[in-house]
Amino acid sequence: MCFSAFSAITLYKAVTGADSCGCFGSVHVNPWITLFAIDLPAVIALAVFRPRRHPELSVAESKDLWTSLQSFLTPLSSAPRFAMTAFLTIAILGISAPILALNEPPQVTTHYEVLEPKTWVGKELPILEHIDIAESLKKGTWLVLLYHYDCPDCVWAILMYEQMARDLEGNEDFLQIALIAVPPYGHAPVSENSPCTLGQLAETKEWFVTTPAVALLTDGKVKSAWEEKAPDFDTIIQNLTKLQKTAEKSRFFVNKSLNTVSLY
């Protein structure tokens, strides 16, 4: 009955043109593939290789169409039944494994988005338009922390960055710190008068990200990024120093090129 219900639901999704059967979570699999590769074979296998009925429970059967159908579906003996069941199980697994492997789910959809901060480096912060303090983050140098309210490592990161923000008071031109809450929201260990700028990631979709996730921005562009472990003050200063040296080298070569051009 269970697999029959699955088959009916999958058939409905296939007929109505659904993109995925929904059986494998975020992995999108065509409903027609699931129906003919998994659901229907399972229904047939359970019907053909079901356990024998006890002789005492059987009733007199008349030789009609229904009797012929029952004869066709009469279960096999134990050994053949076990062999066929094992074969079908292996066959279903063999079919479903490549389906799951080859149908890699998209990273970004209208319903959810998988965030991988390390791929952001060198680009504008991809989620900027979904953050309520986006306009502020587009100007200056920012250390942005994405956190979940129930993430133990995020608690430590928030406390560390709040202390860092206190130490940097009066030097906002050098570095500002933003704490961005990832939905679902909850009571986070953020100070009542936090020295950090507080923001939220919009609830417009479901966000998948390993927190704490940290990005170092300059005018909205990601210069460095970290996942799972928030960088300490020394690591951040080292990255800022490298960025400043790179910027100075760039200005030097630009000025040298302009001077060379002016000579001609």
C-alpha positions in Angstrom: 0.0 0.0 0.0 2.8 2.4 0.9 4.6 2.0 -2.5 1.3 2.1 -4.3 0.7 5.5 -2.7 4.2 6.6 -3.7 3.5 5.5 -7.2 0.2 7.4 -7.4 1.8 10.6 -6.1 4.8 10.3 -8.4 2.5 9.7 -11.4 0.5 12.8 -10.5 3.7 14.9 -10.3 4.9 13.5 -13.6 1.5 14.1 -15.4 1.3 17.7 -14.0 4.8 18.5 -15.2 6.6 18.8 -11.9 10.4 19.3 -12.1 11.1 16.8 -9.4 9.5 13.9 -7.6 10.6 15.4 -4.2 11.7 11.9 -3.0 15.4 12.8 -2.6 15.2 16.2 -0.8 17.1 18.9 -2.6 18.2 16.5 -5.3 15.9 17.1 -8.3 14.9 13.8 -10.1 12.4 13.6 -13.0 9.2 12.0 -11.7 9.0 9.7 -14.7 12.4 8.2 -13.8 11.4 7.6 -10.2 8.1 6.1 -11.2 9.5 3.5 -13.7 12.9 2.9 -12.1 11.9 2.6 -8.4 8.2 2.9 -7.5 6.5 0.6 -10.0 9.3 -2.1 -9.8 8.8 -2.1 -6.0 5.1 -2.5 -6.2 5.4 -5.4 -8.7 8.1 -7.1 -6.6 6.0 -6.8 -3.4 3.0 -8.2 -5.3 4.7 -11.1 -6.9 7.0 -12.1 -4.1 4.7 -11.6 -1.1 4.7 -14.3 1.6 2.4 -17.3 1.1 -1.0 -17.3 2.7 -1.6 -20.0 5.4 -3.5 -22.9 3.8 -6.2 -22.7 6.5 -6.9 -19.1 5.6 -7.4 -19.8 1.9 -10.9 -19.9 0.5 -12.5 -21.9 -2.3 -11.6 -20.3 -5.6 -13.7 -20.5 -8.7 -12.0 -20.8 -12.1 -12.7 -17.4 -13.4 -10.6 -14.4 -14.5 -9.9 -13.4 -10.9 -8.6 -16.9 -10.2 -6.4 -16.8 -13.2 -4.9 -13.5 -12.0 -4.3 -14.9 -8.5 -2.6 -17.9 -10.0 -0.3 -15.6 -11.9 0.5 -13.7 -8.8 1.0 -16.8 -6.6 4.2 -16.3 -4.6 7.2 -18.3 -5.3 8.8 -20.6 -2.8 11.3 -19.2 -0.3 14.6 -19.7 -2.1 13.5 -18.3 -5.5 11.6 -15.5 -3.7 14.7 -14.5 -1.8 16.9 -14.6 -5.0 14.5 -12.5 -7.0 13.9 -10.0 -4.1 17.7 -9.6 -3.7 18.1 -9.2 -7.5 15.4 -6.5 -7.7 16.8 -4.7 -4.6 20.3 -4.6 -6.2 18.8 -3.5 -9.5 16.8 -0.6 -7.9 19.9 0.5 -6.0 22.0 0.3 -9.1 19.5 2.5 -11.0 18.9 5.0 -8.2 22.6 5.6 -7.3 23.5 7.0 -10.7 20.4 9.1 -10.7 21.4 10.7 -7.4 25.0 11.1 -8.5 24.2 12.7 -11.9 21.3 14.9 -10.8 23.4 17.4 -8.7 20.9 19.9 -7.2 21.3 23.5 -8.3 23.1 25.8 -5.8 20.6 28.7 -6.3 16.8 28.5 -6.8 13.9 30.7 -5.9 13.2 28.5 -2.9 16.7 28.0 -1.4 20.3 28.9 -1.9 23.5 27.1 -0.9 26.2 29.5 0.3 29.8 28.7 -0.2 31.8 31.8 1.1 35.2 30.6 -0.3 33.8 31.0 -3.8 33.0 34.6 -3.2 36.5 35.9 -3.1 37.1 38.5 -5.8 33.4 39.1 -6.4 30.8 41.4 -5.1 29.1 39.8 -2.1 26.4 37.6 -3.9 23.9 37.9 -1.1 24.2 41.6 -0.7 20.8 42.4 -2.1 19.2 40.1 0.5 20.8 41.8 3.5 18.9 44.7 5.1 22.0 46.8 5.7 23.3 46.3 2.1 23.8 50.1 1.5 26.2 50.4 4.4 28.2 47.3 3.4 28.8 48.8 -0.1 31.1 51.5 1.3 34.3 51.0 3.3 36.0 48.0 4.8 33.8 45.5 6.6 34.1 42.2 8.4 30.8 40.5 8.0 29.8 37.5 10.2 26.9 35.3 9.2 25.5 33.4 12.2 22.7 31.1 13.3 21.2 31.9 16.7 21.6 28.3 17.8 25.2 27.8 16.6 27.7 27.2 19.5 30.7 28.4 17.5 28.8 31.5 16.5 28.4 32.5 20.2 32.2 32.5 20.5 32.6 34.5 17.3 30.0 37.1 18.2 31.7 37.7 21.6 35.1 37.9 19.9 33.9 40.4 17.3 32.0 42.6 19.7 35.2 43.0 21.7 37.1 43.6 18.6 34.6 46.3 17.6 35.1 48.0 21.0 38.8 48.0 20.6 38.4 49.6 17.1 36.0 52.4 18.3 37.1 55.6 16.6 38.8 53.7 13.8 35.7 52.9 11.7 37.5 54.1 8.6 40.0 51.2 9.1 37.4 48.4 9.7 33.8 48.0 10.7 32.1 44.8 11.9 28.6 43.6 10.9 26.7 40.7 12.5 24.2 39.2 10.1 21.5 36.8 11.4 20.6 33.9 9.1 17.0 32.8 9.3 15.3 31.2 11.1 15.8 34.0 13.6 16.0 33.4 17.4 17.5 34.8 20.5 21.2 35.3 19.8 23.9 36.2 22.3 24.3 39.7 20.9 24.9 42.5 23.4 22.0 44.9 24.0 24.2 47.8 23.0 26.4 45.9 20.6 29.3 47.9 19.1 28.8 46.0 15.9 26.3 46.9 13.1 23.4 44.4 13.2 21.6 43.1 10.2 19.5 40.2 8.9 19.5 37.9 5.8 16.0 38.1 4.3 13.5 35.2 4.8 12.7 35.3 1.1 14.2 31.8 0.7 15.9 29.0 2.7 19.6 29.5 3.2 22.1 26.7 3.6 25.4 27.8 5.0 27.9 26.4 7.5 28.2 29.0 10.3 30.1 30.9 11.4 30.8 32.2 7.9 32.9 35.4 7.6 33.7 37.7 4.7 36.1 40.6 4.5 34.7 43.3 2.2 36.0 46.4 0.6 33.3 48.5 -1.0 31.0 45.5 -1.2 33.7 43.3 -2.8 34.8 40.1 -1.1 38.6 40.1 -0.4 38.8 37.1 1.9 36.3 34.5 3.3 36.2 31.8 5.9 33.8 29.0 6.8 33.1 27.0 10.0 35.7 28.9 12.0 35.8 32.6 12.5 39.2 34.2 12.0 40.8 36.0 15.0 42.0 39.5 15.1 45.6 38.7 14.0 44.4 36.8 11.0 42.2 39.7 10.0 45.0 42.2 10.4 47.3 40.1 8.3 44.7 40.0 5.5 44.1 43.7 5.7 47.9 44.3 5.5 48.1 42.2 2.4 45.3 44.0 0.8 46.9 47.4 1.6 50.2 46.2 0.1 48.5 45.0 -3.0 46.6 48.3 -3.3 49.9 50.2 -2.9 51.6 48.1 -5.6 48.7 48.7 -7.9 48.8 52.4 -7.4 52.6 52.4 -7.9 52.4 50.6 -11.3 49.5 52.8 -12.4 51.4 56.0 -11.6 54.5 54.6 -13.3 52.5 53.8 -16.4 51.0 57.3 -16.4 54.4 58.9 -16.0 55.8 56.8 -18.9 52.9 57.9 -21.1 53.4 61.6 -20.2 57.1 61.4 -21.3 55.9 60.5 -24.8 
